[in-house]
Amino acid sequence: MADQPRFITPEGFARVRAEYEQLFGEERPKIVEVVSWAASLGDRSENADYLYGKKRLREIDRRLAHLARIMKAAKIVDPAKQEQRDQVRFGATVELADEEDNRRKLTIVGDDETDASAGLIGWSAPLARALIGAKVGDERMVRLPAGEKSYEVMAISYPA
């Protein structure tokens, strides 16, 4: 994914920044304090507070580095400013119907803000790539692990 742009919605970027600030400004200083206190007690080899704290610090630092890379490479795209609202583009909420007329709503977002349970799919996912450029009434075939499936675009909407 290094050669692809890292598109993200303003809301997604705000969530990434909030997580970074919470980890860096709140959680990490508390863990550093616990580790410092535990280290002052002497023998560190059997000190659970020290060992767990160091492990947690490494996890936090890895997550902070990941979030920093996301923020540095992010290209914020505001779907509310989309001019072609009759086509599926980044940030669109799309209502789909499959062959059995099962309907579902999906919103196309940045790959760093996906949440399938909330209906947020990354713009580089096979279904999203198949939908980009579609208009209401268009039918698109998508190759999924379970086989090919056809979807019809029933509605397209963007944030106000």
VEXRO-186340 format. One record per residue (C-alpha): x, y, z. Coordinates in steps of 0.1 Angstrom, whole numbers, plus 5000, padded with zeros to 4 digits. Each point is the difference from the previous one (the first is absolute). Layout:
XYZ/...
# end
This chain:
500050005000/503150235001/499450114964/496350085005/498750325014/498849975036/496650174996/498150065032/496850195009/500250305024/498249795026/502449714996/503050245003/498550155032/499649655015/503649914992/501350335014/497849955032/501449655005/503550134996/499550295024/498449775026/502849744998/502850265000/498550255025/498249775024/500749634999/503850004992/500950245029/498149795025/501849684989/503450185001/499250105036/499149645009/503249874984/502250265017/498449915034/500449634994/503650044989/500850195032/499049695020/503249824990/499949654984/498250044967/500249634989/496949905020/498350335003/496649964982/499350384999/503350074984/499849714974/496450074991/500650384999/503049964976/497949774978/497150244999/502450294992/501349814970/496449944988/499150375005/503250124982/499249774970/496550124998/501150375003/502549944971/497249844979/497650295007/502850254992/500649834966/496350024993/499850375008/503150084981/498949824968/496350095003/498250184972/496850145015/497049994977/496850155011/497049814985/497750295007/501950204973/499449744974/498650164969/498949694980/497449875024/498349784974/503049765000/501749795026/503250165012/502150015032/497850085030/496749894983/497449805019/498649744976/497049795004/500449674981/497749714992/501349654990/498449744978/497649895029/499150375006/501950005033/500850365007/502950155018/501650355005/503750064997/502150315003/503350024980/502750145023/503849995004/501749675005/501150115035/496450065012/498349694988/497449825023/498049744982/497649965029/499150374997/499849984962/503250194994/502149844972/503450114988/500250174965/502549734988/497849715010/498749794970/496350105006/500950375003/502249994969/497149844980/497650275012/502150314993/498550184971/496749825001/496650184999/496649915014/498749714980/503449874990/500849645006/503649905010/501649655002/502449955029/502449715003/499949895037/501749715017/496749814998/499650074963/498750274978/497050205012/497950264983/498850325017/497750274988/500450365012/496750115015/501050345016/503050225004/500450275026/502750235013/500250205033/498550344999/
# end
